[in-house]
Amino acid sequence: MIYDNDVKAVDALKANFDKITAEIAKVIIGQGDVVRSVLLSVFSGGHCLLVGVPGLAKTLLVNTIADALGLQYSRIQFTPDLMPSDITGSEILNEKREFKFIKGPVFANIILADEINRTPPKTQSALLEAMQERCVTVSGTRNKLPEPFFVLATQNPIEQEGTYPLPEAQLDRFMFMVNLDYPSIDDEISIVTSTTSSATAKAETVISADDLIEFQQLVRRIPVNENVVRYAVNVAAQTRPNTPAASVMANKYLVWGAGPRASQYLILGAKAHAAVSGKYSPDVEDVKAVAPSVLRHRIVRNYKAEAENVTDDIIIAEILKNVKF
């Protein structure tokens, strides 16, 4: 798609975003905020970590998004015995006695890393290069991954036995962490009714991979006022305890705060949020809208916060309330 100017392109992005959410709603009942957050990360070119108990349609959501976006989809079930080569691929000796690289499941547009915290760090780290560099190195050869490329990972927050929590360095590679909650009673009635009948729903493809890449480039071109950038940087800075910019909440309840990548994602996410809301430049409200998803996995609470049951979202909400702009 080629547009005369970026204003028309932003209008087209919003129109297509609405169509995509409508297609996803045919399959996924409720979870509107979750769908919106995941799509914002996709249009921003970032990765997303979905956290929720079993049965909340995390896997179905990722599969449905792949259908609506016309992207190649690959699922990797993370288990304790999974090896790095099971993700990236490996070299085999063919009939000509030559080594040939066989691509692993990571060579797709959308990767569902299902229960990513169930595999040891050695295997988890196999995704680090792919998420950051968009390539994998096998036997000294760099193999480029297809574009666009996203990792949408899932994690179960209630089962701790036999799990390997993601290190902070890998958590930081995810643009968003999105929490999934139980559906409302009405939504659950609709879910049960639709899933226990013979009717099946499937999302139709709305845009192509090339269209998505064009929209990602558009999001980066959206202008942003300096005061909005300053606000985003101040939000991230206030999460850093024992620094001049630290907030009272950070000094009281945090041992570690968000780094500069959080500031970058706050602005990138705000640009995407503004575009899908029909605005041509983000404001402070757009930053606030994406801040919980950007920050909740980049701050580390201390023992006092755990003892007083002060959650990440409570800390973030208090910081957002007090940041001046």
Residue pairs with C-beta under 8 A, 6 or more apart in sequence:
1 9
1 12
1 211
1 214
3 9
3 12
6 218
6 221
6 222
6 280
7 280
9 214
9 215
9 218
10 218
10 222
10 275
10 278
10 280
11 278
13 43
13 215
13 218
13 219
13 275
13 276
14 275
14 276
14 277
14 278
16 206
16 207
16 211
16 215
17 39
17 43
17 275
17 276
19 206
20 39
20 65
20 68
20 69
20 206
20 207
21 32
21 35
21 36
21 39
23 64
23 67
23 68
23 203
23 204
23 206
24 35
24 61
24 64
24 65
24 68
24 203
25 32
25 35
26 201
26 202
26 203
27 60
27 64
27 201
27 202
27 203
28 35
28 57
28 60
28 61
28 64
29 183
29 187
29 190
29 191
29 194
30 183
30 184
30 187
30 190
30 191
31 56
31 57
31 61
31 180
31 183
34 50
34 61
34 178
34 180
35 61
35 65
36 276
37 48
37 176
37 178
37 290
37 293
38 48
38 50
38 61
38 62
38 65
38 152
38 176
38 178
39 65
39 276
40 176
40 269
40 272
40 273
40 276
40 290
41 47
41 48
41 150
41 175
41 176
41 269
42 48
42 65
42 69
42 148
42 150
42 212
43 212
43 215
43 216
43 219
43 272
43 275
43 276
44 175
44 216
44 219
44 265
44 268
44 269
44 271
44 272
45 148
45 150
45 216
45 219
45 268
46 150
46 174
46 175
46 176
46 265
46 268
46 269
47 131
47 150
47 151
47 152
47 153
47 173
47 174
47 175
47 176
48 150
48 151
48 152
48 153
48 174
48 175
48 176
48 177
48 178
49 116
49 153
49 154
49 155
49 171
49 174
49 176
49 177
49 178
49 297
50 58
50 61
50 62
50 152
50 153
50 154
50 155
50 178
50 180
51 154
51 155
51 156
51 157
51 177
51 178
51 179
51 180
52 58
52 154
52 156
52 157
52 179
52 180
52 181
53 156
53 157
53 158
53 180
53 182
54 156
56 180
56 181
56 182
56 183
58 154
58 180
59 75
59 112
59 114
59 154
62 73
62 75
62 110
62 112
62 152
62 154
63 73
63 75
63 112
64 203
65 110
65 152
66 72
66 73
66 109
66 110
67 73
67 202
67 203
67 204
67 205
68 203
68 204
68 205
68 206
69 109
69 110
69 205
69 206
69 207
69 209
69 212
70 205
70 206
70 207
70 208
70 209
71 108
71 109
71 110
71 148
71 209
71 212
72 108
72 109
72 110
72 146
73 108
73 109
73 110
73 112
74 105
74 106
74 107
74 108
74 110
74 111
74 112
75 105
75 111
75 112
75 114
76 82
76 86
76 87
76 105
76 106
76 111
76 112
76 113
76 114
77 114
77 115
78 113
78 114
78 115
78 116
78 117
78 118
78 119
78 123
78 124
79 118
79 119
80 118
80 119
80 120
80 162
82 119
82 123
83 123
84 122
84 123
84 125
84 126
85 104
86 104
86 105
86 123
87 104
87 105
87 106
87 123
87 126
87 127
88 104
88 106
88 126
88 130
88 136
88 138
89 101
89 102
89 103
89 104
89 106
89 107
89 136
89 138
89 143
90 101
90 102
90 104
90 138
91 99
91 100
91 101
91 102
91 138
91 139
92 99
92 100
92 102
93 99
93 100
94 100
99 139
101 138
101 139
101 141
101 143
103 143
104 136
105 111
106 126
106 127
106 130
106 136
106 145
107 143
107 145
107 146
108 146
108 149
109 146
109 147
109 148
109 149
109 150
109 209
110 150
110 152
111 127
111 130
111 149
111 150
111 151
111 152
112 152
112 153
112 154
113 127
113 151
113 152
113 153
113 154
114 153
114 154
115 154
115 155
115 156
116 124
116 127
116 153
116 154
116 155
116 166
117 124
117 155
117 156
117 163
117 164
117 165
117 166
118 162
118 163
118 164
119 164
120 164
121 164
121 167
124 164
124 166
124 167
124 170
125 170
126 136
127 151
127 170
128 169
128 170
128 173
129 135
129 136
129 137
130 136
130 145
130 149
130 151
131 151
131 170
131 173
131 174
132 173
134 144
134 145
134 147
134 149
135 142
135 143
135 144
135 145
136 142
136 143
136 145
137 143
147 209
147 213
148 209
148 212
148 213
148 216
151 174
153 174
155 166
156 163
168 256
168 298
168 300
171 177
171 297
171 298
172 259
172 261
172 297
172 298
174 297
175 265
175 268
175 269
175 293
175 294
176 265
176 269
176 290
176 293
176 294
177 293
177 296
177 297
178 293
179 296
182 188
183 191
194 201
207 215
218 275
219 268
219 271
219 272
219 275
220 268
220 271
222 271
222 274
222 275
222 280
222 281
222 282
223 280
223 281
224 267
224 270
224 271
224 281
224 282
225 281
225 283
227 284
227 325
228 267
228 270
228 282
228 283
228 284
228 286
228 287
228 325
229 267
230 325
231 284
231 287
231 323
231 325
232 263
232 266
232 267
232 270
232 287
233 263
234 245
234 323
234 324
234 325
235 263
235 266
235 287
235 291
235 295
235 319
235 320
235 323
236 257
236 258
236 259
236 260
236 262
236 263
236 266
236 295
237 243
237 245
237 246
237 257
238 245
238 246
238 247
238 250
238 257
238 319
238 322
238 323
239 246
239 247
239 250
239 254
239 257
239 258
239 262
239 295
239 298
239 299
239 315
239 316
239 319
240 246
240 250
240 254
240 256
240 257
240 258
241 250
241 251
241 254
241 255
241 256
241 257
242 251
243 257
246 257
247 318
247 319
247 322
247 323
248 322
249 315
249 318
249 319
250 257
250 299
250 315
250 319
252 304
252 305
253 301
253 302
253 304
253 305
253 308
253 310
253 315
254 299
254 300
254 301
254 302
254 305
254 315
255 300
255 301
255 302
256 299
256 300
257 298
257 299
258 294
258 295
258 298
258 299
259 298
261 298
262 294
262 295
262 298
265 290
265 294
266 287
266 290
266 291
266 294
267 282
267 287
269 286
269 287
269 290
269 293
269 294
270 282
270 286
270 287
270 289
270 290
271 282
271 286
273 282
273 286
273 289
273 290
274 280
274 281
274 282
274 283
274 286
277 286
279 286
284 325
288 320
291 316
291 320
292 312
292 313
292 316
292 317
295 312
295 316
296 312
296 313
296 316
297 312
299 312
299 315
299 316
301 310
301 312
301 315
304 310
305 311
305 315
